[in-house]
Amino acid sequence: MKLLRRLFVKDYGNTGDPKVRMRYGLSAGVFGIISNALLFAFKLAVGFIGHSVTIIADAVNNLSDAGSSVVTIVGFRLSAIPPDKKHPFGHARYEHITGLLVAMVIMFIGALLLKSSIEKCITPEQVTITAYTYAVLGVAIAVKLFQMLLYLDFSKAINSGALKASAADSRNDVIATTAVLISSIAIDKTGLNVDGYVGIAVSLFIIVSSILLLKDAISPLLGEKPDKELVQKIKTRMLSYDGIIGMHDLVVHNYGTGQLFAIAHVEVSAEEKLTEIHDLLDNIEHDFWNEMHVHMNLHPDPVDTKNERLSELKLKAEKTLGRLDESLSLHDFRMVSGDTHCKLIFDVVVPYESNLTHNDIQNALEKDFENEDTKYYFVIDIDRQMS
């Protein structure tokens, strides 16, 4: 596949460039239009000659695939439009919309195939199998398999949801056409007309696959949790700077390739000058753009690093949370001391899948701190894990 990238995509290795990304999409789309249009014509002719509803439906499916390739081309062209006054984050999400449309077309085709297959079971027709039937179906399987590998390779190269959906569609077509071939062999050798029943099985498979594709297409439009590898890369790079003690409240917004925005709170020593902290964070933000193409926006959280008692109390609170649930973490730990009591103020990060409540956390902390010489009160804010 690397040879094809080199032949059809200029500067194919520079996948971070929106123009290169568009070339990948256009190349895949043009190939899809031509190959699917040819398959549609050949299958339709064989289907009409042999009176096979399954082959005709498979042909119509290829026509829809050609249409999907047109949608893919349009999506890639629109996603390459640079940011403007009304859309300052760019137009890269058009690519996700393309994947959504392709998935909807696949579902529609599956529904049509299901309807025609049920009708064929109720009123079966004589199916004629010829050498042309086997030839066309065999070639179709080979072409669709090549399509799947090409789309999959291109989708991995540029991390494209639209091409991933096209690859899944081609995989479905390989399975569907293989089922049609098996059905044709069964009819030819046994005389048993299973055309309609095989059509039902294939259509149900296509519908289920389209639902999964819809889910994959909608998720990034709603706003997904960032990739673990990306989060770890950001954390590792952030903590590599002298002067950064910790990081929390990382939020990543993905508007497509080249349009990745991140917001984070970074812990710095309270003893540092504000001008020095500002200079440090400014340099970090520039580094993240140059190295990772991430628009980073940082908020400094001053930490009292010289208060040993504060550090001891924070460590004890962290151990309490760890015993309650090892996925819990805390940040912005502060202490307000009085004559009769001491307030500990901090945020606790709770994963969305956790069933722990504010009271559960509060009670666990109060129980662990009840034997201390000082009376402690806890002022806790619950944060949900965004990354």
C-alpha positions as a Markdown table, in Angstrom:
| # | Residue | x | y | z |
|---|---|---|---|---|
| 1 | Met | 0.0 | 0.0 | 0.0 |
| 2 | Lys | 2.9 | 2.3 | 0.5 |
| 3 | Leu | 3.6 | 2.2 | -3.2 |
| 4 | Leu | 0.0 | 3.4 | -3.9 |
| 5 | Arg | 0.5 | 6.2 | -1.4 |
| 6 | Arg | 3.6 | 7.3 | -3.3 |
| 7 | Leu | 1.9 | 7.0 | -6.7 |
| 8 | Phe | -1.4 | 8.9 | -5.8 |
| 9 | Val | -0.5 | 11.2 | -2.9 |
| 10 | Lys | 2.1 | 13.9 | -3.3 |
| 11 | Asp | 4.3 | 14.3 | -0.2 |
| 12 | Tyr | 2.4 | 11.3 | 1.3 |
| 13 | Gly | 4.5 | 11.2 | 4.5 |
| 14 | Asn | 3.5 | 14.7 | 5.6 |
| 15 | Thr | 0.1 | 13.7 | 7.0 |
| 16 | Gly | -0.1 | 16.7 | 9.3 |
| 17 | Asp | -0.6 | 19.0 | 6.3 |
| 18 | Pro | -4.3 | 19.5 | 5.5 |
| 19 | Lys | -3.5 | 19.5 | 1.8 |
| 20 | Val | -1.9 | 16.1 | 2.0 |
| 21 | Arg | -4.8 | 14.9 | 4.0 |
| 22 | Met | -7.2 | 16.1 | 1.3 |
| 23 | Arg | -5.1 | 14.3 | -1.3 |
| 24 | Tyr | -5.5 | 11.0 | 0.6 |
| 25 | Gly | -9.3 | 11.5 | 0.7 |
| 26 | Leu | -9.6 | 12.5 | -3.0 |
| 27 | Ser | -7.5 | 9.6 | -4.1 |
| 28 | Ala | -9.6 | 7.1 | -2.1 |
| 29 | Gly | -12.8 | 8.7 | -3.3 |
| 30 | Val | -12.0 | 8.7 | -7.0 |
| 31 | Phe | -10.9 | 5.0 | -6.8 |
| 32 | Gly | -14.1 | 4.2 | -5.0 |
| 33 | Ile | -16.3 | 5.9 | -7.6 |
| 34 | Ile | -14.7 | 4.1 | -10.5 |
| 35 | Ser | -14.4 | 0.7 | -9.0 |
| 36 | Asn | -17.9 | 0.7 | -7.5 |
| 37 | Ala | -19.6 | 2.0 | -10.7 |
| 38 | Leu | -18.0 | -0.8 | -12.7 |
| 39 | Leu | -19.1 | -3.4 | -10.2 |
| 40 | Phe | -22.6 | -2.0 | -10.2 |
| 41 | Ala | -22.9 | -2.3 | -14.0 |
| 42 | Phe | -21.6 | -5.9 | -14.1 |
| 43 | Lys | -23.6 | -7.2 | -11.2 |
| 44 | Leu | -26.8 | -5.5 | -12.4 |
| 45 | Ala | -26.5 | -7.2 | -15.7 |
| 46 | Val | -25.9 | -10.7 | -14.2 |
| 47 | Gly | -28.7 | -10.1 | -11.6 |
| 48 | Phe | -31.3 | -9.3 | -14.2 |
| 49 | Ile | -30.3 | -12.2 | -16.5 |
| 50 | Gly | -30.4 | -14.7 | -13.6 |
| 51 | His | -33.4 | -13.1 | -11.8 |
| 52 | Ser | -31.5 | -13.0 | -8.5 |
| 53 | Val | -32.7 | -10.4 | -6.1 |
| 54 | Thr | -29.6 | -10.9 | -3.9 |
| 55 | Ile | -27.2 | -10.1 | -6.8 |
| 56 | Ile | -29.4 | -7.1 | -7.9 |
| 57 | Ala | -29.4 | -5.8 | -4.3 |
| 58 | Asp | -25.7 | -6.3 | -4.1 |
| 59 | Ala | -25.3 | -4.3 | -7.3 |
| 60 | Val | -27.4 | -1.4 | -5.9 |
| 61 | Asn | -25.2 | -1.6 | -2.8 |
| 62 | Asn | -22.2 | -0.9 | -5.0 |
| 63 | Leu | -24.0 | 2.0 | -6.6 |
| 64 | Ser | -24.6 | 3.5 | -3.1 |
| 65 | Asp | -20.9 | 2.9 | -2.4 |
| 66 | Ala | -20.0 | 5.0 | -5.4 |
| 67 | Gly | -22.3 | 7.7 | -4.0 |
| 68 | Ser | -20.6 | 7.4 | -0.7 |
| 69 | Ser | -17.3 | 8.0 | -2.4 |
| 70 | Val | -18.7 | 11.2 | -3.8 |
| 71 | Val | -19.7 | 12.3 | -0.3 |
| 72 | Thr | -16.3 | 11.4 | 1.0 |
| 73 | Ile | -14.6 | 13.6 | -1.7 |
| 74 | Val | -16.9 | 16.5 | -0.8 |
| 75 | Gly | -16.3 | 16.0 | 2.9 |
| 76 | Phe | -12.5 | 16.1 | 2.5 |
| 77 | Arg | -12.7 | 19.2 | 0.3 |
| 78 | Leu | -14.9 | 21.0 | 2.8 |
| 79 | Ser | -12.7 | 19.9 | 5.8 |
| 80 | Ala | -9.7 | 21.5 | 4.1 |
| 81 | Ile | -11.3 | 25.0 | 4.2 |
| 82 | Pro | -9.2 | 27.2 | 6.5 |
| 83 | Pro | -10.7 | 28.9 | 9.6 |
| 84 | Asp | -12.8 | 31.9 | 8.9 |
| 85 | Lys | -14.7 | 34.6 | 10.9 |
| 86 | Lys | -17.7 | 32.4 | 11.6 |
| 87 | His | -15.7 | 29.2 | 12.1 |
| 88 | Pro | -12.4 | 30.1 | 13.9 |
| 89 | Phe | -11.7 | 26.4 | 14.8 |
| 90 | Gly | -11.7 | 25.4 | 11.1 |
| 91 | His | -13.9 | 23.0 | 9.2 |
| 92 | Ala | -12.2 | 19.7 | 9.8 |
| 93 | Arg | -15.3 | 18.2 | 11.4 |
| 94 | Tyr | -16.9 | 18.0 | 8.0 |
| 95 | Glu | -15.0 | 14.8 | 7.7 |
| 96 | His | -16.9 | 13.3 | 10.7 |
| 97 | Ile | -20.2 | 14.4 | 9.1 |
| 98 | Thr | -19.1 | 12.6 | 5.9 |
| 99 | Gly | -18.6 | 9.4 | 8.0 |
| 100 | Leu | -22.1 | 9.9 | 9.5 |
| 101 | Leu | -23.7 | 10.3 | 6.0 |
| 102 | Val | -21.9 | 7.2 | 4.7 |
| 103 | Ala | -23.2 | 5.2 | 7.7 |
| 104 | Met | -26.7 | 6.4 | 7.1 |
| 105 | Val | -26.5 | 5.4 | 3.4 |
| 106 | Ile | -25.3 | 1.9 | 4.5 |
| 107 | Met | -28.3 | 1.5 | 6.9 |
| 108 | Phe | -30.7 | 2.6 | 4.1 |
| 109 | Ile | -29.3 | 0.1 | 1.7 |
| 110 | Gly | -29.5 | -2.6 | 4.3 |
| 111 | Ala | -33.2 | -1.8 | 5.0 |
| 112 | Leu | -34.0 | -2.0 | 1.2 |
| 113 | Leu | -32.2 | -5.3 | 0.9 |
| 114 | Leu | -34.1 | -6.7 | 3.9 |
| 115 | Lys | -37.4 | -5.7 | 2.3 |
| 116 | Ser | -36.6 | -7.2 | -1.1 |
| 117 | Ser | -35.3 | -10.4 | 0.5 |
| 118 | Ile | -38.4 | -10.9 | 2.6 |
| 119 | Glu | -40.5 | -10.4 | -0.5 |
| 120 | Lys | -38.4 | -13.0 | -2.3 |
| 121 | Cys | -39.0 | -15.5 | 0.5 |
| 122 | Ile | -42.7 | -15.0 | 0.3 |
| 123 | Thr | -42.8 | -15.2 | -3.5 |
| 124 | Pro | -39.7 | -17.0 | -4.7 |
| 125 | Glu | -38.6 | -16.8 | -8.4 |
| 126 | Gln | -36.5 | -19.2 | -10.3 |
| 127 | Val | -32.8 | -18.2 | -10.1 |
| 128 | Thr | -30.5 | -18.9 | -13.0 |
| 129 | Ile | -26.8 | -19.4 | -12.3 |
| 130 | Thr | -24.2 | -19.2 | -15.1 |
| 131 | Ala | -20.5 | -19.0 | -15.4 |
| 132 | Tyr | -20.8 | -15.2 | -15.6 |
| 133 | Thr | -22.4 | -15.2 | -12.2 |
| 134 | Tyr | -19.4 | -16.9 | -10.6 |
| 135 | Ala | -16.9 | -14.7 | -12.6 |
| 136 | Val | -18.6 | -11.4 | -11.6 |
| 137 | Leu | -19.0 | -12.4 | -7.9 |
| 138 | Gly | -15.4 | -13.6 | -7.7 |
| 139 | Val | -14.0 | -10.4 | -9.3 |
| 140 | Ala | -16.3 | -8.3 | -7.0 |
| 141 | Ile | -14.9 | -10.0 | -3.9 |
| 142 | Ala | -11.3 | -9.4 | -5.0 |
| 143 | Val | -12.0 | -5.7 | -5.8 |
| 144 | Lys | -13.9 | -5.1 | -2.5 |
| 145 | Leu | -11.1 | -6.8 | -0.6 |
| 146 | Phe | -8.6 | -4.5 | -2.3 |
| 147 | Gln | -10.8 | -1.5 | -1.5 |
| 148 | Met | -11.0 | -2.4 | 2.2 |
| 149 | Leu | -7.2 | -2.7 | 2.4 |
| 150 | Leu | -6.7 | 0.6 | 0.6 |
| 151 | Tyr | -9.2 | 2.5 | 2.7 |
| 152 | Leu | -7.9 | 1.0 | 5.9 |
| 153 | Asp | -4.3 | 1.9 | 5.1 |
| 154 | Phe | -5.3 | 5.4 | 4.2 |
| 155 | Ser | -7.5 | 5.8 | 7.2 |
| 156 | Lys | -4.6 | 4.8 | 9.5 |
| 157 | Ala | -2.2 | 7.1 | 7.7 |
| 158 | Ile | -4.3 | 10.2 | 8.4 |
| 159 | Asn | -6.5 | 8.9 | 11.3 |
| 160 | Ser | -9.7 | 9.4 | 9.2 |
| 161 | Gly | -13.1 | 8.4 | 10.6 |
| 162 | Ala | -14.6 | 8.8 | 7.1 |
| 163 | Leu | -12.2 | 6.4 | 5.4 |
| 164 | Lys | -12.5 | 4.0 | 8.3 |
| 165 | Ala | -16.2 | 3.9 | 7.7 |
| 166 | Ser | -15.6 | 3.3 | 4.0 |
| 167 | Ala | -13.2 | 0.4 | 4.9 |
| 168 | Ala | -15.9 | -1.1 | 7.1 |
| 169 | Asp | -18.4 | -0.8 | 4.3 |
| 170 | Ser | -16.0 | -2.6 | 1.9 |
| 171 | Arg | -15.5 | -5.3 | 4.5 |
| 172 | Asn | -19.3 | -5.7 | 4.8 |
| 173 | Asp | -19.5 | -6.0 | 1.0 |
| 174 | Val | -16.8 | -8.7 | 1.0 |
| 175 | Ile | -18.9 | -10.7 | 3.5 |
| 176 | Ala | -22.2 | -9.9 | 1.6 |
| 177 | Thr | -20.8 | -10.9 | -1.8 |
| 178 | Thr | -19.3 | -14.0 | -0.4 |
| 179 | Ala | -22.7 | -15.0 | 1.0 |
| 180 | Val | -24.2 | -14.3 | -2.4 |
| 181 | Leu | -21.6 | -16.6 | -4.0 |
| 182 | Ile | -22.3 | -19.4 | -1.5 |
| 183 | Ser | -26.0 | -18.9 | -2.1 |
| 184 | Ser | -25.4 | -19.2 | -5.9 |
| 185 | Ile | -23.4 | -22.4 | -5.5 |
| 186 | Ala | -26.1 | -23.9 | -3.3 |
| 187 | Ile | -28.8 | -23.0 | -5.8 |
| 188 | Asp | -26.7 | -24.3 | -8.7 |
| 189 | Lys | -25.7 | -27.6 | -7.1 |
| 190 | Thr | -28.8 | -28.5 | -5.0 |
| 191 | Gly | -31.6 | -26.6 | -6.7 |
| 192 | Leu | -32.7 | -25.3 | -3.3 |
| 193 | Asn | -33.7 | -21.6 | -3.6 |
| 194 | Val | -32.1 | -20.0 | -0.6 |
| 195 | Asp | -31.7 | -16.6 | -2.4 |
| 196 | Gly | -34.1 | -14.7 | -0.2 |
| 197 | Tyr | -33.0 | -16.2 | 3.1 |
| 198 | Val | -29.3 | -15.4 | 2.4 |
| 199 | Gly | -30.4 | -11.9 | 1.5 |
| 200 | Ile | -32.1 | -11.5 | 4.9 |
| 201 | Ala | -28.9 | -12.6 | 6.7 |
| 202 | Val | -26.7 | -10.3 | 4.7 |
| 203 | Ser | -29.1 | -7.3 | 5.1 |
| 204 | Leu | -29.3 | -7.8 | 8.9 |
| 205 | Phe | -25.5 | -7.9 | 9.1 |
| 206 | Ile | -25.3 | -4.6 | 7.0 |
| 207 | Ile | -27.8 | -2.9 | 9.3 |
| 208 | Val | -26.0 | -3.9 | 12.5 |
| 209 | Ser | -22.7 | -2.7 | 11.0 |
| 210 | Ser | -24.2 | 0.6 | 10.0 |
| 211 | Ile | -25.4 | 1.2 | 13.6 |
| 212 | Leu | -21.9 | 0.7 | 14.9 |
| 213 | Leu | -20.6 | 3.1 | 12.2 |
| 214 | Leu | -23.2 | 5.7 | 13.2 |
| 215 | Lys | -22.0 | 5.4 | 16.8 |
| 216 | Asp | -18.4 | 5.9 | 15.8 |
| 217 | Ala | -19.3 | 8.9 | 13.6 |
| 218 | Ile | -21.5 | 10.6 | 16.2 |
| 219 | Ser | -19.1 | 10.2 | 19.1 |
| 220 | Pro | -16.4 | 12.8 | 17.9 |
| 221 | Leu | -19.2 | 15.3 | 17.0 |
| 222 | Leu | -20.5 | 15.1 | 20.5 |
| 223 | Gly | -17.0 | 15.5 | 22.0 |
| 224 | Glu | -14.9 | 12.5 | 23.0 |
| 225 | Lys | -12.6 | 11.9 | 25.9 |
| 226 | Pro | -9.1 | 12.4 | 24.5 |
| 227 | Asp | -6.9 | 9.4 | 23.6 |
| 228 | Lys | -4.9 | 8.0 | 26.5 |
| 229 | Glu | -1.7 | 8.0 | 24.6 |
| 230 | Leu | -2.1 | 11.8 | 23.8 |
| 231 | Val | -3.0 | 12.6 | 27.5 |
| 232 | Gln | 0.1 | 10.7 | 28.7 |
| 233 | Lys | 2.2 | 12.4 | 26.1 |
| 234 | Ile | 1.0 | 15.8 | 27.3 |
| 235 | Lys | 1.5 | 15.0 | 31.0 |
| 236 | Thr | 5.0 | 13.7 | 30.4 |
| 237 | Arg | 6.0 | 16.7 | 28.4 |
| 238 | Met | 4.5 | 19.1 | 30.8 |
| 239 | Leu | 6.2 | 17.6 | 33.9 |
| 240 | Ser | 9.5 | 17.7 | 32.1 |
| 241 | Tyr | 9.8 | 21.5 | 32.6 |
| 242 | Asp | 11.6 | 22.8 | 35.6 |
| 243 | Gly | 9.2 | 24.7 | 37.8 |
| 244 | Ile | 6.1 | 22.6 | 37.0 |
| 245 | Ile | 5.2 | 20.6 | 40.0 |
| 246 | Gly | 2.0 | 19.0 | 38.8 |
| 247 | Met | -0.9 | 19.2 | 36.3 |
| 248 | His | -4.6 | 18.7 | 36.6 |
| 249 | Asp | -8.0 | 19.6 | 35.0 |
| 250 | Leu | -6.7 | 18.8 | 31.5 |
| 251 | Val | -9.5 | 19.3 | 28.9 |
| 252 | Val | -8.8 | 18.6 | 25.2 |
| 253 | His | -11.1 | 19.7 | 22.4 |
| 254 | Asn | -10.5 | 18.1 | 19.0 |
| 255 | Tyr | -11.8 | 20.0 | 16.0 |
| 256 | Gly | -9.8 | 17.8 | 13.5 |
| 257 | Thr | -6.3 | 17.6 | 12.3 |
| 258 | Gly | -4.3 | 20.7 | 13.1 |
| 259 | Gln | -7.1 | 22.0 | 15.3 |
| 260 | Leu | -6.4 | 20.5 | 18.8 |
| 261 | Phe | -7.1 | 22.8 | 21.7 |
| 262 | Ala | -6.1 | 21.9 | 25.3 |
| 263 | Ile | -6.7 | 23.7 | 28.7 |
| 264 | Ala | -4.8 | 22.7 | 31.8 |
| 265 | His | -4.0 | 23.8 | 35.3 |
| 266 | Val | -0.4 | 23.5 | 36.3 |
| 267 | Glu | 1.0 | 23.6 | 39.8 |
| 268 | Val | 3.9 | 26.0 | 40.4 |
| 269 | Ser | 5.7 | 27.1 | 43.5 |
| 270 | Ala | 4.0 | 30.0 | 45.3 |
| 271 | Glu | 7.4 | 31.5 | 46.0 |
| 272 | Glu | 8.1 | 32.1 | 42.3 |
| 273 | Lys | 7.6 | 35.6 | 40.9 |
| 274 | Leu | 4.4 | 36.1 | 38.8 |
| 275 | Thr | 6.5 | 37.5 | 35.9 |
| 276 | Glu | 8.7 | 34.4 | 35.9 |
| 277 | Ile | 5.7 | 32.0 | 36.0 |
| 278 | His | 4.1 | 33.9 | 33.1 |
| 279 | Asp | 7.3 | 33.6 | 31.1 |
| 280 | Leu | 7.6 | 29.9 | 31.8 |
| 281 | Leu | 3.9 | 29.2 | 30.8 |
| 282 | Asp | 4.3 | 31.3 | 27.7 |
| 283 | Asn | 7.3 | 29.3 | 26.6 |
| 284 | Ile | 5.5 | 26.0 | 27.3 |
| 285 | Glu | 2.5 | 27.0 | 25.2 |
| 286 | His | 4.8 | 27.8 | 22.3 |
| 287 | Asp | 6.6 | 24.5 | 22.7 |
| 288 | Phe | 3.4 | 22.5 | 22.6 |
| 289 | Trp | 2.3 | 24.2 | 19.4 |
| 290 | Asn | 5.7 | 23.7 | 17.7 |
| 291 | Glu | 6.2 | 20.1 | 18.9 |
| 292 | Met | 2.7 | 18.6 | 19.0 |
| 293 | His | 0.5 | 21.1 | 17.1 |
| 294 | Val | -1.6 | 21.6 | 20.2 |
| 295 | His | -3.1 | 25.0 | 21.1 |
| 296 | Met | -2.3 | 24.9 | 24.8 |
| 297 | Asn | -3.9 | 27.3 | 27.3 |
| 298 | Leu | -2.4 | 27.1 | 30.8 |
| 299 | His | -3.7 | 28.3 | 34.2 |
| 300 | Pro | -1.1 | 28.6 | 37.1 |
| 301 | Asp | -2.0 | 27.1 | 40.5 |
| 302 | Pro | 0.4 | 28.3 | 43.2 |
| 303 | Val | 1.4 | 25.6 | 45.7 |
| 304 | Asp | 3.0 | 26.2 | 49.1 |
| 305 | Thr | 6.0 | 23.9 | 48.9 |
| 306 | Lys | 7.5 | 25.0 | 52.2 |
| 307 | Asn | 4.6 | 24.1 | 54.5 |
| 308 | Glu | 5.5 | 20.6 | 55.8 |
| 309 | Arg | 2.3 | 20.2 | 57.7 |
| 310 | Leu | 0.3 | 21.0 | 54.6 |
| 311 | Ser | 2.3 | 18.3 | 52.7 |
| 312 | Glu | 1.6 | 15.7 | 55.4 |
| 313 | Leu | -2.1 | 16.4 | 55.4 |
| 314 | Lys | -2.3 | 16.2 | 51.6 |
| 315 | Leu | -0.5 | 12.9 | 51.6 |
| 316 | Lys | -2.8 | 11.5 | 54.3 |
| 317 | Ala | -5.9 | 12.6 | 52.3 |
| 318 | Glu | -4.5 | 11.0 | 49.2 |
| 319 | Lys | -4.0 | 7.7 | 51.0 |
| 320 | Thr | -7.6 | 7.8 | 52.3 |
| 321 | Leu | -8.9 | 8.4 | 48.8 |
| 322 | Gly | -6.6 | 5.6 | 47.4 |
| 323 | Arg | -8.1 | 3.1 | 49.9 |
| 324 | Leu | -11.6 | 4.2 | 48.9 |
| 325 | Asp | -10.9 | 4.0 | 45.2 |
| 326 | Glu | -7.4 | 4.0 | 43.6 |
| 327 | Ser | -8.7 | 5.9 | 40.6 |
| 328 | Leu | -9.5 | 9.0 | 42.8 |
| 329 | Ser | -7.1 | 11.9 | 42.9 |
| 330 | Leu | -7.0 | 15.4 | 44.4 |
| 331 | His | -5.6 | 18.8 | 43.6 |
| 332 | Asp | -5.7 | 22.4 | 44.8 |
| 333 | Phe | -5.1 | 21.3 | 48.3 |
| 334 | Arg | -5.3 | 24.3 | 50.7 |
| 335 | Met | -5.4 | 24.7 | 54.5 |
| 336 | Val | -7.2 | 27.5 | 56.5 |
| 337 | Ser | -6.2 | 27.3 | 60.2 |
| 338 | Gly | -8.2 | 28.7 | 63.1 |
| 339 | Asp | -8.1 | 28.6 | 66.9 |
| 340 | Thr | -10.5 | 25.7 | 67.3 |
| 341 | His | -10.4 | 23.9 | 63.9 |
| 342 | Cys | -8.8 | 23.7 | 60.5 |
| 343 | Lys | -10.4 | 23.7 | 57.1 |
| 344 | Leu | -9.0 | 21.5 | 54.4 |
| 345 | Ile | -10.1 | 22.7 | 51.0 |
| 346 | Phe | -9.5 | 20.7 | 47.8 |
| 347 | Asp | -11.0 | 19.2 | 44.6 |
| 348 | Val | -11.4 | 15.4 | 44.2 |
| 349 | Val | -11.4 | 14.0 | 40.7 |
| 350 | Val | -13.9 | 11.2 | 40.3 |
| 351 | Pro | -14.2 | 9.0 | 37.1 |
| 352 | Tyr | -17.6 | 9.0 | 35.4 |
| 353 | Glu | -17.9 | 5.3 | 35.9 |
| 354 | Ser | -17.5 | 5.6 | 39.7 |
| 355 | Asn | -20.6 | 5.3 | 41.9 |
| 356 | Leu | -19.0 | 7.2 | 44.9 |
| 357 | Thr | -20.9 | 10.2 | 46.2 |
| 358 | His | -19.8 | 13.3 | 47.9 |
| 359 | Asn | -20.9 | 11.9 | 51.2 |
| 360 | Asp | -18.9 | 8.7 | 50.7 |
| 361 | Ile | -15.7 | 10.7 | 50.2 |
| 362 | Gln | -16.5 | 13.1 | 53.0 |
| 363 | Asn | -17.3 | 10.3 | 55.5 |
| 364 | Ala | -14.1 | 8.4 | 54.6 |
| 365 | Leu | -12.0 | 11.5 | 55.2 |
| 366 | Glu | -13.7 | 12.4 | 58.5 |
| 367 | Lys | -13.2 | 8.9 | 59.8 |
| 368 | Asp | -9.5 | 8.8 | 59.0 |
| 369 | Phe | -8.9 | 12.3 | 60.5 |
| 370 | Glu | -11.0 | 11.9 | 63.6 |
| 371 | Asn | -8.1 | 10.9 | 65.9 |
| 372 | Glu | -6.0 | 14.0 | 64.9 |
| 373 | Asp | -5.2 | 16.5 | 67.7 |
| 374 | Thr | -6.8 | 19.2 | 65.5 |
| 375 | Lys | -10.5 | 19.2 | 64.4 |
| 376 | Tyr | -10.6 | 19.1 | 60.6 |
| 377 | Tyr | -13.4 | 20.1 | 58.4 |
| 378 | Phe | -13.4 | 19.3 | 54.7 |
| 379 | Val | -14.6 | 21.6 | 51.9 |
| 380 | Ile | -14.6 | 19.3 | 48.8 |
| 381 | Asp | -15.5 | 20.0 | 45.2 |
| 382 | Ile | -16.1 | 17.0 | 43.0 |
| 383 | Asp | -14.6 | 17.1 | 39.5 |
| 384 | Arg | -15.3 | 14.6 | 36.8 |
| 385 | Gln | -12.4 | 13.1 | 34.9 |
| 386 | Met | -12.2 | 14.9 | 31.6 |
| 387 | Ser | -9.0 | 13.1 | 30.4 |
